[in-house]
Amino acid sequence: ELLNPFGDAVPDEISYTLDDSAHCSRFNPSGFYAGSFLAVGRADGFVSVWDVETKGVAWVGQGHSKQVESVCWSRNSRFLLSSSKDSTCVIWDLETGDRKETLRFEAPVLEACFHPHNSQIVLATLSTNQAFLIDLRPSSTARHEIFDVFTPEEQQVVRKKSAFVTARFSPDGRKMFLGTKGGELLVFDSGTREVVDRIKISNSAVRTMEFDRFGRNIVINSSDRAVRVLAIAPHPDDPEGDIEVTPLHRFQDLINRTPWNGVGFSGDGEYVIGGAGHKASHDVYIWDRGEGTLQKILEGPKEPLEDVTWHPTRPMIASVSSLGSVHIWSTATADTWSAFAPGFEELEENHIYEEKEDEFDIEDASSLLRRKRLEEDYPVDILS
């Protein structure tokens, strides 16, 4: 309640650093304590959860034998999903601190995410360019591999294996967006697992993508070192099926040809962030989504950046370095002491205080005793 609502909406400096062996990180995006915890996937296979307010470790889990590639929170922040190079995904129950479920695959898992409304449905992408939809509900326990289905001119349906690199659920959970090595964005229906739309992004592979919290925009990081922002809306002729995609902006470092190791949106969706993949610097680029202009470049320590994520409600960014440290960026806020004590007067500068002649004189003990005895003889007014 004491934060200034008219303050800067963009972080400007590193406020503190979490010492960990981090490779990826994510804030818990929703729930009553949204943004209060930061999940960190570590290079040694551990998963840790940090308390953002106390800057201490709230929980640590050991479930992988190799590096953790991604972490994902459930909607109520109770469950945590981690994927690893050891070909497994682990669902953690943070209420008990135990492992709830272990999903095993035949290849390293690049990333995995929960369904936005059901933590028993998981979407995973493997290093073999395969994508799987796993349903853990007792009524329909199944593991489905996602195929690209197309119909050629002879009207014969053919099942085709596309090289999937990244996959995300839409924020409403009705669609699945999968990026391919060929630069396409395929949209699947989550229930039928059928292709409902196909968008050509570029001729380069789609590396990563993220939605804003409202599901109206998506940011895509491609291998051609460009960050693209697309607006997504239901098609007017088919609101339940096709979608209408409108390219908004394309962000690129034309001088240095910088690759990007992480992209995302701010909590309100007004800004787009990209972590620069320099070998000897730790820079975070912030663009204005509406205007398409570069808002700010945050320059960190001389160490490569691995991942970046924005706090869901506050102007705060967590960036992961190749050395394992997690840097927390925030705005520099001045202490408003009048918020704690309404009668407290804040001074803009030092005032020269003039001391009275007898203000700090030490009174003689006999004189003090005589004055107290004289005061005892006066009547005490208890009515006014």
Secondary structure, DSSP 4 states (H G I P E B T S, - for coil): --S-TTS-SS--EEEEEE-S-EEEEEE--SSTTTTSEEEEEETTSEEEEEETTTTEEEEEEE--SS-EEEEEE-TTSSEEEEEETTSEEEEEETTTTEEEEEEE-SS-EEEEEEETTEEEEEEEEETTS-EEEEE--GGG-EEEE--EEE--TT---EEE---EEEEEE-TTSSEEEEEETTSEEEEEETTT--EEEEEE--SS-EEEEEE-TTSSEEEEEETTS-EEEEEEEEETTEEEEEEEEEEEEEE--TTT---EEEEEE-TTSSEEEEEE--SS--EEEEEETTT--EEEEEE--SS-EEEEEE-SSSS-EEEEETTS-EEEEE------GGGT-TTPPPPSS--PPPPPTTTTPPPPHHHHHHHHHHHHTSPP----
